[in-house]
């Protein structure tokens, strides 16, 4: 008689999860053959620590406790050190820890850094020694200490990469690369904007523009250039624009106006257009460029779009030296001064402001001192922009009879040297020989005075042959 194999009782049917009745060979709900119980697997995936896969585990014989007599005296108590210890391979463990060789032979120095969370490798007698690759340092002798594993390259922080060739380097740490937002990727320092301080020298004309000490950006802009008239004589141009801070995007307005006026002059002067007419046309071209900004609001920053709704606007003042003439043109309150090289001669202001104070003085309602002391003095009545009432470019032509210096500037400078005499006193004596140095000194004069506004100044030395003592002491000309 064959003996049936006793299968273990199942708590639930493998087919329908219903609990079977005791002794059932088939599930009463789904008919599943309950006798087909899978055999218990024979594999044991867990291996002893330190034993290589596939090697038989060594049998470990633990020491037995000491025998005792038949009396009721309990067996003697054993301490841990009384029993010899063995590792998983059956080898005796040392009874006293070996003295670290590094502490005996290595010279005194800083303690090595520890990594509490790093994985460690334990060397065991049964573990085969790793193969040594030529060119790699040999592993240290086994001393019973834990050896820190190499860091995981996937979690290690990437080392700071030096800036590539041509990349802008941080002005603070001198090592980090500047991201497109203007901040250093290494130290996070905000970089100065490109227009915060600009200097340019072109032959006999130079200009300097600075953000000042109080404004968060430079809203001034300038353009200096030179060309030739049809007869081959030179023509020198300087354009200075001041963005209206109460309008939106004043920095873009001043840059657009300066560029458009300069391009218009470089196109019309070589064709033989009279310099005064060319200046008038250049101011109109600058106004059209600023008006176009109001039709393209895509460049407006989001915070400015909510804070200000005025159209972009700026003032403009320019000077042309060509054919022995000095031609100036302006809209707004930026100015042109004449400072003779011979300081014994009187200086002069060659422009009239489009401002509330100038209107009060022209109407005879106030004298100049009273008008400019009023809080409304610097409110401009003329500017370039889509919301200006009516564009009225002012131009004037002069024929100086002696050499001098033409100072073209924004109110960021003349606020600290308002009268012609004060401006002449601020201009260094060598400015006609080194206009860039003279412009730098004048910007420094404004910054030393407080730097409350953006500062821009262009200097044009005007050289003529003296015509005798009977000539007029200043530039003679007419304004339009």
Order of alpha helices (4+ residues) and beta strands (2+ residues): alpha-beta-beta-beta-beta-beta-beta-alpha-alpha-alpha-beta-beta-beta-beta-alpha-alpha-beta-beta-beta-alpha-alpha-alpha-beta-beta
